Amino acid sequence: MTSAQQKAAAADMLTGARNKGDGGEGLPSDALIQAFWGDVSEGCSPIGCMSLAEAGAMAYLIGRAPYAP
């Protein structure tokens, strides 16, 4: 994935988790998206068999406090 695709995926996953799962509205800040993508990337690196969706869910659930609306 290109950098732009990675950021778009992170924004989509984080927005969906916040809005559908925790009752948020709108888009998270760019800084929050960058932090989330960093957590997803870190989670994916040691476990090569994890899907992007699984890594995103794991990052959100583990780090829910700063990511929730």
N, C-alpha and C positions, 0 to 999 in steps of 0.2 A: 504494500500500500504506500501511496505517496503521503507526504506530510499533511497535505490538505485533506486527503481521504481519511487519515487517522483522526484528525481533529473533528471532521464531520461525523465520523462514527462515534467518537467520544461524546460529542454534543448530543447526538441522537439518543444514545444509550442513557446518558445522565438525565436528559430532559424527560425521557419516557419514564425512568424510574422515579424521578421526583414528582412528576405530574400525575401519573397513573397510580403509583404505589403509595405515595405519601401526600397526595392532595395538593401539590404545588400548582402554580400557574406560571406560564411564560418560560423564557429561556434563562438558564443559569449564566453567571458572568463568565467572561473569557478566562479569567484567572481560575475559576472553579473548574471549568472544562479542562484547562491545562493540567491542573492538579489531579483530576480524575484520570485523564489519559496517562499521566505518569504512573499512577497506581495500577492501572490496567496493564501497562507495558511491563512494569516490575513484576506483576503477578504472572504474566505470560512467559517471561524469560526462563525461569527454572523448569517450567512444566510445558514442554513443547506440544503435548497432546491435547491441551485445553483449547476449546473454541473461544473465539472473541466474545461471544455472548456469555459464555460461562465465566470468563475472566472479568467481564464488565459487571455481571451480577455479584460475583465474589467481592470485587473491589467496592461496590456500592454497599453491600450488606455489612462488610467488615468495617468500612469507614463511614457508616451512615450518618453519624453526628454532624460532620462538616458538610456533607452533601445534601442532606434532607433540607426541604424548604423551611 
